[in-house]
Amino acid sequence: HHYIADDNLIMRSIESDIALTRDYIINHLHTALTVCGLSEMFSMADSTLRRHFYLQYKISIHRFILQQRMERAMLLLKQRHYPINEIAAQVGYHELSNFSHAFKKYFGVSPSTISKLQMQNSH
């Protein structure tokens, strides 16, 4: 019976660490986020992080990072407070071309198109 209790405790601990990892990602989109770096930070194997993140949130950790970065970028573009290169940096892209490419691949439209649409809609 001790094994079952220990297993449940370990699972709760991993679930808690995965939730902390998710929160960390959301709050650190501007930084370099890698599975290797995150697994080191939360003291677990890369494969454990990948597997349990997917089990808990039904999305791969890579896809989650991309999704969070792109959704935040869209939100910032729609608020129109920052130039596109600043938005790119705020969501972890230091090369504007890489950001624009990722954004267009994700949304099917370039960040500059969104920016122009927002300007037209505000007049």
The first five atom37 places (N, CA, C, CB, O) and aatype in JSON, in Angstrom:
{
  "aatype": [8, 8, 18, 9, 0, 3, 3, 2, 10, 9, 12, 1, 15, 9, 6, 15, 3, 9, 0, 10, 16, 1, 3, 18, 9, 9, 2, 8, 10, 8, 16, 0, 10, 16, 19, 4, 7, 10, 15, 6, 12, 13, 15, 12, 0, 3, 15, 16, 10, 1, 1, 8, 13, 18, 10, 5, 18, 11, 9, 15, 9, 8, 1, 13, 9, 10, 5, 5, 1, 12, 6, 1, 0, 12, 10, 10, 10, 11, 5, 1, 8, 18, 14, 9, 2, 6, 9, 0, 0, 5, 19, 7, 18, 8, 6, 10, 15, 2, 13, 15, 8, 0, 13, 11, 11, 18, 13, 7, 19, 15, 14, 15, 16, 9, 15, 11, 10, 5, 12, 5, 2, 15, 8],
  "atom_mask": [
    [1, 1, 1, 1, 1],
    [1, 1, 1, 1, 1],
    [1, 1, 1, 1, 1],
    [1, 1, 1, 1, 1],
    [1, 1, 1, 1, 1],
    [1, 1, 1, 1, 1],
    [1, 1, 1, 1, 1],
    [1, 1, 1, 1, 1],
    [1, 1, 1, 1, 1],
    [1, 1, 1, 1, 1],
    [1, 1, 1, 1, 1],
    [1, 1, 1, 1, 1],
    [1, 1, 1, 1, 1],
    [1, 1, 1, 1, 1],
    [1, 1, 1, 1, 1],
    [1, 1, 1, 1, 1],
    [1, 1, 1, 1, 1],
    [1, 1, 1, 1, 1],
    [1, 1, 1, 1, 1],
    [1, 1, 1, 1, 1],
    [1, 1, 1, 1, 1],
    [1, 1, 1, 1, 1],
    [1, 1, 1, 1, 1],
    [1, 1, 1, 1, 1],
    [1, 1, 1, 1, 1],
    [1, 1, 1, 1, 1],
    [1, 1, 1, 1, 1],
    [1, 1, 1, 1, 1],
    [1, 1, 1, 1, 1],
    [1, 1, 1, 1, 1],
    [1, 1, 1, 1, 1],
    [1, 1, 1, 1, 1],
    [1, 1, 1, 1, 1],
    [1, 1, 1, 1, 1],
    [1, 1, 1, 1, 1],
    [1, 1, 1, 1, 1],
    [1, 1, 1, 0, 1],
    [1, 1, 1, 1, 1],
    [1, 1, 1, 1, 1],
    [1, 1, 1, 1, 1],
    [1, 1, 1, 1, 1],
    [1, 1, 1, 1, 1],
    [1, 1, 1, 1, 1],
    [1, 1, 1, 1, 1],
    [1, 1, 1, 1, 1],
    [1, 1, 1, 1, 1],
    [1, 1, 1, 1, 1],
    [1, 1, 1, 1, 1],
    [1, 1, 1, 1, 1],
    [1, 1, 1, 1, 1],
    [1, 1, 1, 1, 1],
    [1, 1, 1, 1, 1],
    [1, 1, 1, 1, 1],
    [1, 1, 1, 1, 1],
    [1, 1, 1, 1, 1],
    [1, 1, 1, 1, 1],
    [1, 1, 1, 1, 1],
    [1, 1, 1, 1, 1],
    [1, 1, 1, 1, 1],
    [1, 1, 1, 1, 1],
    [1, 1, 1, 1, 1],
    [1, 1, 1, 1, 1],
    [1, 1, 1, 1, 1],
    [1, 1, 1, 1, 1],
    [1, 1, 1, 1, 1],
    [1, 1, 1, 1, 1],
    [1, 1, 1, 1, 1],
    [1, 1, 1, 1, 1],
    [1, 1, 1, 1, 1],
    [1, 1, 1, 1, 1],
    [1, 1, 1, 1, 1],
    [1, 1, 1, 1, 1],
    [1, 1, 1, 1, 1],
    [1, 1, 1, 1, 1],
    [1, 1, 1, 1, 1],
    [1, 1, 1, 1, 1],
    [1, 1, 1, 1, 1],
    [1, 1, 1, 1, 1],
    [1, 1, 1, 1, 1],
    [1, 1, 1, 1, 1],
    [1, 1, 1, 1, 1],
    [1, 1, 1, 1, 1],
    [1, 1, 1, 1, 1],
    [1, 1, 1, 1, 1],
    [1, 1, 1, 1, 1],
    [1, 1, 1, 1, 1],
    [1, 1, 1, 1, 1],
    [1, 1, 1, 1, 1],
    [1, 1, 1, 1, 1],
    [1, 1, 1, 1, 1],
    [1, 1, 1, 1, 1],
    [1, 1, 1, 0, 1],
    [1, 1, 1, 1, 1],
    [1, 1, 1, 1, 1],
    [1, 1, 1, 1, 1],
    [1, 1, 1, 1, 1],
    [1, 1, 1, 1, 1],
    [1, 1, 1, 1, 1],
    [1, 1, 1, 1, 1],
    [1, 1, 1, 1, 1],
    [1, 1, 1, 1, 1],
    [1, 1, 1, 1, 1],
    [1, 1, 1, 1, 1],
    [1, 1, 1, 1, 1],
    [1, 1, 1, 1, 1],
    [1, 1, 1, 1, 1],
    [1, 1, 1, 1, 1],
    [1, 1, 1, 0, 1],
    [1, 1, 1, 1, 1],
    [1, 1, 1, 1, 1],
    [1, 1, 1, 1, 1],
    [1, 1, 1, 1, 1],
    [1, 1, 1, 1, 1],
    [1, 1, 1, 1, 1],
    [1, 1, 1, 1, 1],
    [1, 1, 1, 1, 1],
    [1, 1, 1, 1, 1],
    [1, 1, 1, 1, 1],
    [1, 1, 1, 1, 1],
    [1, 1, 1, 1, 1],
    [1, 1, 1, 1, 1],
    [1, 1, 1, 1, 1],
    [1, 1, 1, 1, 1]
  ],
  "atom_positions": [
    [[0.82, -1.22, 0.0], [0.0, 0.0, 0.0], [0.85, 1.27, 0.0], [-0.93, 0.0, 1.21], [0.44, 2.32, -0.5]],
    [[2.03, 1.15, 0.56], [2.91, 2.32, 0.6], [3.29, 2.78, -0.8], [4.17, 2.0, 1.4], [3.44, 3.98, -1.05]],
    [[3.45, 1.82, -1.71], [3.86, 2.17, -3.07], [2.82, 3.04, -3.75], [4.1, 0.92, -3.9], [3.15, 4.01, -4.44]],
    [[1.55, 2.7, -3.56], [0.47, 3.47, -4.19], [0.47, 4.9, -3.65], [-0.92, 2.8, -3.94], [0.36, 5.85, -4.42]],
    [[0.6, 5.05, -2.36], [0.64, 6.38, -1.75], [1.84, 7.16, -2.28], [0.7, 6.27, -0.21], [1.71, 8.34, -2.61]],
    [[3.0, 6.5, -2.36], [4.2, 7.16, -2.87], [4.01, 7.58, -4.33], [5.42, 6.24, -2.75], [4.37, 8.69, -4.7]],
    [[3.43, 6.7, -5.14], [3.19, 7.01, -6.54], [2.26, 8.21, -6.68], [2.59, 5.8, -7.27], [2.49, 9.09, -7.5]],
    [[1.21, 8.25, -5.87], [0.28, 9.38, -5.91], [0.97, 10.67, -5.52], [-0.92, 9.13, -4.99], [0.71, 11.72, -6.11]],
    [[1.83, 10.6, -4.53], [2.57, 11.78, -4.09], [3.51, 12.26, -5.18], [3.36, 11.47, -2.8], [3.63, 13.46, -5.44]],
    [[4.19, 11.31, -5.82], [5.1, 11.66, -6.92], [4.32, 12.3, -8.06], [5.87, 10.42, -7.41], [4.76, 13.3, -8.62]],
    [[3.17, 11.72, -8.41], [2.36, 12.27, -9.51], [1.88, 13.68, -9.17], [1.16, 11.36, -9.8], [1.91, 14.57, -10.02]],
    [[1.44, 13.88, -7.93], [0.99, 15.22, -7.53], [2.14, 16.21, -7.61], [0.41, 15.19, -6.09], [1.94, 17.36, -8.02]],
    [[3.34, 15.77, -7.23], [4.52, 16.63, -7.3], [4.84, 16.98, -8.74], [5.72, 15.95, -6.63], [5.12, 18.14, -9.05]],
    [[4.8, 15.99, -9.65], [5.08, 16.24, -11.06], [4.01, 17.17, -11.64], [5.13, 14.91, -11.85], [4.33, 18.12, -12.36]],
    [[2.74, 16.9, -11.33], [1.66, 17.77, -11.83], [1.85, 19.2, -11.36], [0.28, 17.25, -11.37], [1.63, 20.14, -12.11]],
    [[2.26, 19.35, -10.12], [2.53, 20.67, -9.57], [3.69, 21.34, -10.29], [2.83, 20.57, -8.06], [3.61, 22.53, -10.63]],
    [[4.76, 20.59, -10.54], [5.91, 21.14, -11.27], [5.54, 21.51, -12.7], [7.07, 20.12, -11.27], [6.01, 22.51, -13.23]],
    [[4.69, 20.7, -13.32], [4.24, 20.99, -14.69], [3.41, 22.27, -14.7], [3.42, 19.79, -15.27], [3.56, 23.1, -15.6]],
    [[2.55, 22.44, -13.72], [1.76, 23.67, -13.61], [2.68, 24.88, -13.39], [0.73, 23.56, -12.45], [2.45, 25.94, -13.97]],
    [[3.69, 24.71, -12.57], [4.67, 25.79, -12.34], [5.43, 26.1, -13.62], [5.66, 25.41, -11.21], [5.72, 27.27, -13.91]],
    [[5.77, 25.06, -14.38], [6.46, 25.24, -15.66], [5.58, 26.05, -16.61], [6.83, 23.87, -16.29], [6.05, 26.99, -17.25]],
    [[4.31, 25.68, -16.69], [3.35, 26.39, -17.55], [3.27, 27.87, -17.15], [1.95, 25.74, -17.46], [3.32, 28.75, -18.01]],
    [[3.16, 28.13, -15.86], [3.08, 29.52, -15.37], [4.37, 30.27, -15.7], [2.82, 29.56, -13.85], [4.35, 31.43, -16.1]],
    [[5.5, 29.58, -15.53], [6.79, 30.21, -15.83], [6.84, 30.62, -17.3], [7.95, 29.25, -15.49], [7.26, 31.73, -17.62]],
    [[6.42, 29.72, -18.18], [6.42, 30.02, -19.63], [5.58, 31.26, -19.9], [5.87, 28.81, -20.44], [6.03, 32.18, -20.58]],
    [[4.37, 31.29, -19.37], [3.45, 32.42, -19.61], [4.06, 33.74, -19.15], [2.11, 32.18, -18.88], [3.87, 34.77, -19.78]],
    [[4.8, 33.7, -18.04], [5.37, 34.92, -17.48], [6.77, 35.26, -18.0], [5.43, 34.81, -15.99], [7.33, 36.29, -17.63]],
    [[7.33, 34.41, -18.85], [8.69, 34.63, -19.35], [8.78, 34.45, -20.86], [9.66, 33.68, -18.67], [9.79, 33.96, -21.37]],
    [[7.75, 34.84, -21.59], [7.73, 34.69, -23.04], [8.85, 35.48, -23.71], [6.39, 35.14, -23.59], [9.28, 35.13, -24.81]],
    [[9.33, 36.53, -23.06], [10.38, 37.38, -23.61], [11.76, 36.71, -23.54], [10.42, 38.7, -22.87], [12.71, 37.2, -24.16]],
    [[11.88, 35.62, -22.81], [13.18, 34.97, -22.64], [13.3, 33.76, -23.57], [13.37, 34.53, -21.18], [12.33, 33.32, -24.18]],
    [[14.52, 33.24, -23.66], [14.74, 32.01, -24.42], [14.14, 30.86, -23.61], [16.28, 31.77, -24.71], [14.56, 30.61, -22.48]],
    [[13.19, 30.18, -24.19], [12.54, 29.06, -23.5], [12.84, 27.77, -24.26], [11.0, 29.3, -23.37], [12.44, 27.61, -25.41]],
    [[13.54, 26.87, -23.6], [13.82, 25.57, -24.22], [13.39, 24.47, -23.26], [15.32, 25.43, -24.59], [13.36, 24.67, -22.04]],
    [[13.07, 23.32, -23.82], [12.71, 22.18, -22.98], [13.87, 21.84, -22.06], [12.32, 20.95, -23.84], [13.68, 21.55, -20.88]],
    [[15.07, 21.88, -22.61], [16.27, 21.57, -21.82], [16.41, 22.54, -20.64], [17.53, 21.63, -22.71], [16.62, 22.12, -19.5]],
    [[16.28, 23.83, -20.92], [16.39, 24.83, -19.86], [15.3, 24.71, -18.82], [0.0, 0.0, 0.0], [15.56, 24.82, -17.62]],
    [[14.08, 24.47, -19.27], [12.95, 24.33, -18.34], [13.08, 23.06, -17.5], [11.62, 24.31, -19.12], [12.8, 23.07, -16.31]],
    [[13.5, 21.97, -18.13], [13.63, 20.71, -17.37], [14.73, 20.84, -16.32], [13.94, 19.53, -18.32], [14.61, 20.29, -15.22]],
    [[15.81, 21.56, -16.66], [16.86, 21.8, -15.66], [16.33, 22.65, -14.51], [18.08, 22.5, -16.31], [16.56, 22.36, -13.34]],
    [[15.6, 23.72, -14.87], [15.08, 24.63, -13.87], [14.14, 23.93, -12.89], [14.35, 25.78, -14.55], [14.14, 24.22, -11.69]],
    [[13.34, 23.0, -13.41], [12.37, 22.3, -12.57], [12.83, 20.89, -12.19], [11.03, 22.23, -13.28], [12.03, 20.07, -11.74]],
    [[14.13, 20.64, -12.37], [14.77, 19.39, -11.94], [14.03, 18.13, -12.39], [14.9, 19.37, -10.45], [13.69, 17.28, -11.58]],
    [[13.79, 18.03, -13.7], [13.23, 16.79, -14.24], [13.83, 16.52, -15.6], [11.68, 16.87, -14.33], [14.36, 17.42, -16.25]],
    [[13.75, 15.28, -16.02], [14.29, 14.9, -17.32], [13.46, 15.55, -18.43], [14.3, 13.36, -17.47], [12.25, 15.75, -18.28]],
    [[14.11, 15.86, -19.55], [13.4, 16.43, -20.7], [12.19, 15.59, -21.08], [14.35, 16.54, -21.91], [11.09, 16.11, -21.3]],
    [[12.4, 14.28, -21.14], [11.31, 13.38, -21.56], [10.15, 13.41, -20.57], [11.83, 11.94, -21.71], [8.99, 13.33, -20.98]],
    [[10.45, 13.53, -19.29], [9.4, 13.62, -18.26], [8.61, 14.9, -18.43], [10.01, 13.56, -16.83], [7.38, 14.9, -18.38]],
    [[9.33, 16.0, -18.65], [8.66, 17.28, -18.86], [7.76, 17.22, -20.09], [9.7, 18.42, -19.01], [6.59, 17.6, -20.02]],
    [[8.29, 16.74, -21.19], [7.5, 16.65, -22.43], [6.26, 15.79, -22.23], [8.36, 16.07, -23.57], [5.14, 16.2, -22.56]],
    [[6.46, 14.61, -21.68], [5.36, 13.64, -21.52], [4.28, 14.18, -20.57], [5.91, 12.3, -20.98], [3.09, 14.15, -20.9]],
    [[4.69, 14.65, -19.43], [3.71, 15.09, -18.43], [3.04, 16.41, -18.82], [4.37, 15.23, -17.07], [1.87, 16.63, -18.49]],
    [[3.77, 17.27, -19.5], [3.14, 18.52, -19.97], [2.01, 18.16, -20.94], [4.2, 19.46, -20.67], [0.91, 18.7, -20.85]],
    [[2.31, 17.24, -21.86], [1.29, 16.83, -22.83], [0.12, 16.13, -22.13], [1.9, 15.9, -23.9], [-1.04, 16.4, -22.45]],
    [[0.4, 15.26, -21.2], [-0.67, 14.55, -20.47], [-1.57, 15.54, -19.73], [-0.07, 13.53, -19.48], [-2.79, 15.37, -19.69]],
    [[-0.97, 16.57, -19.15], [-1.72, 17.53, -18.34], [-2.48, 18.55, -19.17], [-0.78, 18.25, -17.4], [-3.6, 18.93, -18.81]],
    [[-1.91, 18.99, -20.28], [-2.52, 20.1, -21.04], [-2.94, 19.74, -22.46], [-1.57, 21.25, -21.09], [-3.49, 20.58, -23.18]],
    [[-2.68, 18.5, -22.88], [-3.09, 18.02, -24.22], [-2.51, 18.86, -25.35], [-4.62, 18.01, -24.33], [-3.13, 19.04, -26.39]],
    [[-1.32, 19.38, -25.13], [-0.58, 20.14, -26.14], [0.9, 19.94, -25.85], [-0.98, 21.69, -26.13], [1.29, 19.88, -24.69]],
    [[1.72, 19.84, -26.89], [3.16, 19.69, -26.63], [3.69, 20.99, -26.04], [3.94, 19.31, -27.94], [3.12, 22.06, -26.27]],
    [[4.77, 20.89, -25.3], [5.34, 22.08, -24.67], [5.84, 23.07, -25.73], [6.49, 21.68, -23.72], [5.71, 24.28, -25.56]],
    [[6.41, 22.55, -26.83], [6.86, 23.43, -27.91], [5.67, 24.2, -28.51], [7.58, 22.61, -29.02], [5.75, 25.41, -28.72]],
    [[4.6, 23.48, -28.78], [3.4, 24.1, -29.35], [2.81, 25.12, -28.37], [2.35, 23.02, -29.72], [2.34, 26.19, -28.78]],
    [[2.82, 24.79, -27.09], [2.29, 25.71, -26.08], [3.09, 27.01, -26.05], [2.31, 25.04, -24.69], [2.52, 28.1, -26.0]],
    [[4.41, 26.9, -26.09], [5.27, 28.1, -26.08], [4.95, 28.96, -27.31], [6.79, 27.7, -26.06], [4.77, 30.17, -27.2]],
    [[4.9, 28.31, -28.47], [4.58, 29.04, -29.71], [3.2, 29.69, -29.62], [4.63, 28.09, -30.92], [3.05, 30.87, -29.95]],
    [[2.22, 28.94, -29.17], [0.85, 29.46, -29.04], [0.81, 30.67, -28.11], [-0.1, 28.36, -28.5], [0.2, 31.69, -28.44]],
    [[1.45, 30.58, -26.98], [1.46, 31.69, -26.02], [2.15, 32.91, -26.61], [2.16, 31.27, -24.73], [1.67, 34.04, -26.45]],
    [[3.27, 32.7, -27.29], [4.0, 33.82, -27.9], [3.16, 34.49, -28.99], [5.33, 33.32, -28.5], [3.09, 35.72, -29.05]],
    [[2.54, 33.7, -29.83], [1.76, 34.26, -30.94], [0.49, 34.96, -30.44], [1.39, 33.15, -31.94], [0.15, 36.04, -30.93]],
    [[-0.2, 34.36, -29.48], [-1.42, 34.99, -28.94], [-1.09, 36.31, -28.23], [-2.14, 34.02, -27.97], [-1.83, 37.28, -28.35]],
    [[0.03, 36.32, -27.49], [0.45, 37.56, -26.81], [0.81, 38.61, -27.85], [1.65, 37.29, -25.87], [0.45, 39.78, -27.7]],
    [[1.53, 38.2, -28.89], [1.91, 39.15, -29.95], [0.68, 39.75, -30.61], [2.79, 38.45, -31.01], [0.63, 40.96, -30.85]],
    [[-0.32, 38.91, -30.9], [-1.56, 39.41, -31.52], [-2.24, 40.41, -30.6], [-2.52, 38.23, -31.83], [-2.7, 41.47, -31.04]],
    [[-2.3, 40.09, -29.33], [-2.91, 41.0, -28.35], [-2.18, 42.34, -28.34], [-2.9, 40.36, -26.94], [-2.82, 43.39, -28.34]],
    [[-0.86, 42.31, -28.31], [-0.07, 43.53, -28.29], [-0.23, 44.33, -29.59], [1.41, 43.2, -28.06], [-0.3, 45.56, -29.56]],
    [[-0.29, 43.62, -30.71], [-0.5, 44.31, -32.0], [-1.85, 45.02, -32.0], [-0.43, 43.3, -33.17], [-1.97, 46.15, -32.5]],
    [[-2.84, 44.38, -31.47], [-4.19, 44.97, -31.46], [-4.27, 46.15, -30.5], [-5.22, 43.91, -31.07], [-5.11, 47.04, -30.68]],
    [[-3.41, 46.18, -29.49], [-3.4, 47.32, -28.56], [-2.65, 48.52, -29.13], [-2.76, 46.91, -27.23], [-2.85, 49.65, -28.7]],
    [[-1.79, 48.26, -30.13], [-1.07, 49.29, -30.86], [-0.21, 50.21, -29.99], [-2.05, 50.11, -31.6], [-0.02, 51.38, -30.34]],
    [[0.29, 49.73, -28.9], [1.14, 50.57, -28.05], [2.61, 50.48, -28.41], [0.95, 50.19, -26.59], [3.41, 51.32, -28.01]],
    [[2.98, 49.45, -29.18], [4.39, 49.19, -29.43], [4.65, 48.94, -30.91], [4.87, 47.99, -28.61], [3.79, 48.43, -31.62]],
    [[5.85, 49.32, -31.38], [6.23, 48.95, -32.75], [6.44, 47.42, -32.83], [7.53, 49.71, -33.2], [6.68, 46.77, -31.82]],
    [[6.34, 46.88, -34.03], [6.41, 45.44, -34.22], [7.72, 44.84, -33.69], [6.27, 45.1, -35.7], [7.7, 43.76, -33.1]],
    [[8.84, 45.53, -33.88], [10.11, 44.96, -33.4], [10.13, 44.86, -31.87], [11.3, 45.82, -33.88], [10.76, 43.94, -31.32]],
    [[9.46, 45.77, -31.17], [9.37, 45.68, -29.7], [8.47, 44.52, -29.29], [8.84, 47.0, -29.1], [8.76, 43.8, -28.34]],
    [[7.39, 44.35, -30.02], [6.48, 43.23, -29.73], [7.23, 41.92, -29.94], [5.22, 43.29, -30.64], [7.11, 41.0, -29.13]],
    [[7.99, 41.83, -31.01], [8.78, 40.62, -31.29], [9.69, 40.31, -30.09], [9.63, 40.81, -32.58], [9.75, 39.16, -29.64]],
    [[10.38, 41.32, -29.58], [11.27, 41.12, -28.44], [10.49, 40.71, -27.18], [12.07, 42.41, -28.16], [10.95, 39.88, -26.4]],
    [[9.31, 41.3, -27.0], [8.5, 40.98, -25.82], [8.02, 39.53, -25.82], [7.3, 41.9, -25.74], [7.71, 38.98, -24.76]],
    [[7.96, 38.91, -26.99], [7.53, 37.51, -27.05], [8.69, 36.58, -27.41], [6.4, 37.35, -28.07], [8.47, 35.45, -27.85]],
    [[9.93, 37.05, -27.21], [11.09, 36.17, -27.28], [11.78, 36.06, -28.63], [0.0, 0.0, 0.0], [12.61, 35.17, -28.83]],
    [[11.45, 36.95, -29.56], [12.12, 36.93, -30.88], [13.05, 38.13, -30.98], [11.07, 36.94, -32.04], [12.61, 39.28, -30.86]],
    [[14.32, 37.87, -31.21], [15.27, 38.97, -31.31], [15.54, 39.35, -32.76], [16.58, 38.6, -30.62], [16.13, 40.39, -33.04]],
    [[15.09, 38.5, -33.66], [15.17, 38.8, -35.09], [13.76, 39.04, -35.6], [15.87, 37.64, -35.89], [12.91, 38.15, -35.53]],
    [[13.52, 40.24, -36.11], [12.19, 40.59, -36.61], [11.73, 39.64, -37.71], [12.18, 42.03, -37.13], [10.56, 39.27, -37.77]],
    [[12.65, 39.25, -38.58], [12.27, 38.35, -39.69], [11.8, 36.99, -39.17], [13.47, 38.16, -40.65], [10.85, 36.41, -39.71]],
    [[12.45, 36.48, -38.12], [12.01, 35.2, -37.53], [10.62, 35.35, -36.92], [13.02, 34.73, -36.45], [9.77, 34.47, -37.08]],
    [[10.39, 36.46, -36.23], [9.08, 36.72, -35.65], [8.01, 36.81, -36.73], [9.1, 38.01, -34.81], [6.96, 36.17, -36.64]],
    [[8.28, 37.62, -37.75], [7.3, 37.81, -38.83], [6.96, 36.49, -39.5], [7.82, 38.8, -39.87], [5.8, 36.21, -39.8]],
    [[7.99, 35.68, -39.74], [7.78, 34.37, -40.37], [6.91, 33.47, -39.48], [9.15, 33.68, -40.66], [5.95, 32.86, -39.96]],
    [[7.25, 33.39, -38.2], [6.49, 32.55, -37.26], [5.05, 33.04, -37.13], [7.18, 32.54, -35.87], [4.12, 32.24, -37.1]],
    [[4.87, 34.35, -37.06], [3.54, 34.95, -36.92], [2.68, 34.62, -38.14], [3.64, 36.49, -36.72], [1.53, 34.21, -38.02]],
    [[3.28, 34.82, -39.33], [2.53, 34.56, -40.57], [2.19, 33.07, -40.7], [3.34, 35.03, -41.79], [1.1, 32.72, -41.15]],
    [[3.12, 32.23, -40.32], [2.87, 30.78, -40.38], [1.73, 30.4, -39.41], [4.17, 29.98, -40.05], [0.9, 29.55, -39.73]],
    [[1.7, 31.03, -38.26], [0.71, 30.71, -37.22], [-0.68, 31.26, -37.57], [1.16, 31.26, -35.87], [-1.67, 30.54, -37.48]],
    [[-0.73, 32.53, -37.98], [-2.02, 33.19, -38.21], [-2.42, 33.28, -39.69], [-1.99, 34.58, -37.63], [-3.58, 33.55, -40.01]],
    [[-1.46, 33.05, -40.59], [-1.75, 33.16, -42.02], [-1.75, 34.59, -42.52], [0.0, 0.0, 0.0], [-2.18, 34.86, -43.64]],
    [[-1.27, 35.5, -41.7], [-1.22, 36.92, -42.06], [-0.03, 37.54, -41.33], [-2.57, 37.66, -41.69], [0.3, 37.13, -40.22]],
    [[0.6, 38.53, -41.95], [1.8, 39.12, -41.34], [1.44, 40.07, -40.19], [2.63, 39.87, -42.39], [0.33, 40.6, -40.16]],
    [[2.37, 40.28, -39.26], [2.11, 41.23, -38.17], [1.88, 42.65, -38.7], [3.28, 41.22, -37.18], [1.08, 43.4, -38.13]],
    [[2.57, 43.02, -39.77], [2.38, 44.38, -40.31], [0.96, 44.55, -40.87], [3.42, 44.67, -41.41], [0.4, 45.64, -40.81]],
    [[0.39, 43.48, -41.42], [-1.0, 43.55, -41.91], [-1.95, 43.8, -40.75], [-1.38, 42.24, -42.65], [-2.86, 44.62, -40.86]],
    [[-1.75, 43.1, -39.65], [-2.59, 43.3, -38.45], [-2.43, 44.74, -37.96], [-2.21, 42.29, -37.32], [-3.41, 45.4, -37.63]],
    [[-1.19, 45.2, -37.92], [-0.9, 46.55, -37.45], [-1.62, 47.59, -38.32], [0.61, 46.79, -37.46], [-2.21, 48.54, -37.8]],
    [[-1.55, 47.41, -39.65], [-2.22, 48.35, -40.57], [-3.73, 48.31, -40.4], [-1.85, 48.03, -42.02], [-4.38, 49.35, -40.42]],
    [[-4.28, 47.11, -40.24], [-5.72, 46.98, -40.03], [-6.17, 47.7, -38.76], [-6.1, 45.5, -39.96], [-7.22, 48.35, -38.72]],
    [[-5.35, 47.57, -37.72], [-5.68, 48.26, -36.46], [-5.67, 49.77, -36.62], [-4.69, 47.86, -35.37], [-6.52, 50.46, -36.07]],
    [[-4.72, 50.27, -37.39], [-4.65, 51.72, -37.63], [-5.86, 52.2, -38.42], [-3.36, 52.08, -38.37], [-6.43, 53.24, -38.12]],
    [[-6.25, 51.42, -39.43], [-7.43, 51.78, -40.25], [-8.69, 51.78, -39.4], [-7.59, 50.8, -41.45], [-9.54, 52.67, -39.52]],
    [[-8.81, 50.78, -38.53], [-10.02, 50.65, -37.7], [-10.11, 51.73, -36.62], [-10.05, 49.28, -37.06], [-11.19, 52.0, -36.08]],
    [[-8.98, 52.35, -36.3], [-9.0, 53.35, -35.22], [-9.33, 54.75, -35.77], [-7.63, 53.38, -34.49], [-9.58, 55.67, -34.99]],
    [[-9.33, 54.9, -37.09], [-9.63, 56.22, -37.66], [-11.08, 56.35, -38.02], [-8.77, 56.48, -38.88], [-11.51, 57.39, -38.51]]
  ]
}
